[in-house]
Amino acid sequence: MKNFIIIILGFVVFASCGKSNKDKSFSLLQKWIGKELSLPARSVFTIQGKDTVEYPIQNTYKILTYIDSTGCTSCKLKLAEWEKFITVVDSIRPHTVQFLFFLCPKNGMEIYQTLRVERFKHPICIDEGDYLNKLNHFPADMAFQTFLLDNDNRVVAMGNPIHNLKVRELYLKIIQGREVKSDDEDNDVQTIVDVDKVSTSMGNFDWQKEQKVTFIMKNVGDKLLAIEGVDTSCGCISVEYSKEPVRPGMDLNLSIIYKAEHPEHFSKTVRIHCNSESSPIILTVSGNAQ
């Protein structure tokens, strides 16, 4: 089962990676799947970083996510998406999965502000000493800093279910005790997609002004094209598109909207999951918000 999970994760997390990166990734998965994580003996959990709450570690499935201080904190957190995912998990397996959030902030005030602005009410641990990471030495890649743990805190699967819809599906299948199958076994009806471009620059603009760019996806196969979901690398990115299936020979306009939180030079990605062999289709937008 362990080796099968490694194979599945290797494909769902690294479908678009080159061979050398895939090899490194499979090696990393081999190291972590089945490993027991060590948790700090005295982890203090709070609500929005101010009200301390009792939150003992339970002997159940756990989804543990570690957020370090590198890069855009709000982009990594995506708290609104975590709220939705927690609700989904609780609806299918009430009180059987514990969510553990460990945040190691470079700027504590930024973390507290983000938690309060987004009104995130789930217990979190502000791990200012980075004790969790010191105990476990997590990979530097954010894709490998979230884990599905069993009753004994052993890693069953890894990957961020908020940033990767395939990882989310895998977590839900494992939690529900459903059969885990590879994409080849799912027998999805697939089509062929052509995209007019995979990257574009928004240029220089006032950071307070919303920017929008449109990508055109053409269904050049002979089956209906269905968008199964969209992942964005940052909360400042949103995507608009028709939810209706696209007939063969027809186009789908997909608009990516960027709303800066502050001046920055940026490069953001959007992953489009669809019933195509090239899925996920990765689109990149960049620019300079001044």
Phi, psi and omega in degrees: 000319180302310182296326179293318177298319179299317180296314180299312180298320180303321180281320185283331181271329188237035182301330185256007183279157173286170185299316183297319179292323178297319179299316179297321183293318178296322178297319179293319178297320177302322182290321191264325181295124182095350181283141177272125178276144176262133180251142179304140184296326182236078178268122181261121180256141180227168170257118181057026175077011183230317183262110180292137181230153173283122182215069183295145178290128186260160176270064181221180168302143177225141170249112184251129176234135180246126179243118180270188187266006184276132173080199184281112184296314182295328177295320181287321186293306183047056188298323180299322179289324176295321178302315180296318183293319178300318179297317179298312181298316180295331181286331183262333178219075185303130172061027181243354179231126178258135179257126182242115179252119176244117182247127177249093189273142169279324179236100183300322182295324178296318179298310182299319180296317179299316180298320183283320180298320181272358175055045181282119188255005180276144179301139176225158175248116174276098188266074186296332178274359181055038185293323181299315180292323179295328178286328190244339180056066183294155173299152181287334182289125181301333180297341183247025182247016173232138189224142168263118184250151176269191183301332183261016180065024175271143183287117177269321179205162179217156185131155184269114182288349178272322181272346184221111184295328179293322176295319178302314179299319180296314178303313183296321178297316181294315181299321181277354182075021180277161180293131178264120182237156175285164179301327180294332182276348183282343176055040177290146173284119185248152176233187180241135184240138174241131181248137184295334177197157179247353177209154178202156178251137176271357178073204178264137180201164176293124186298340180275357181255128179295141180242148180221140175222147184244132173253145180248119177255124181251131177276101182260006177269193182246014176239161176297142175262127179235128175277119184272337180169166182225132173249140174240150182279355185206147178290346179278358179250134172230160185228136178239133178196159177287137179274357181284143176301147182259125181288156177305135179087353182260163182254155172236122176273124182241112184262129176253125183248130180243128177233107184292144174268343180191166177300136179190154165269130189226157169215112185241151180240152176231130179252121181259117178263125182208175182275062179227150178299334182274001181289139359280141176273123185257122179247145182234134173238141180221172179166186181228102178275111187259000000 
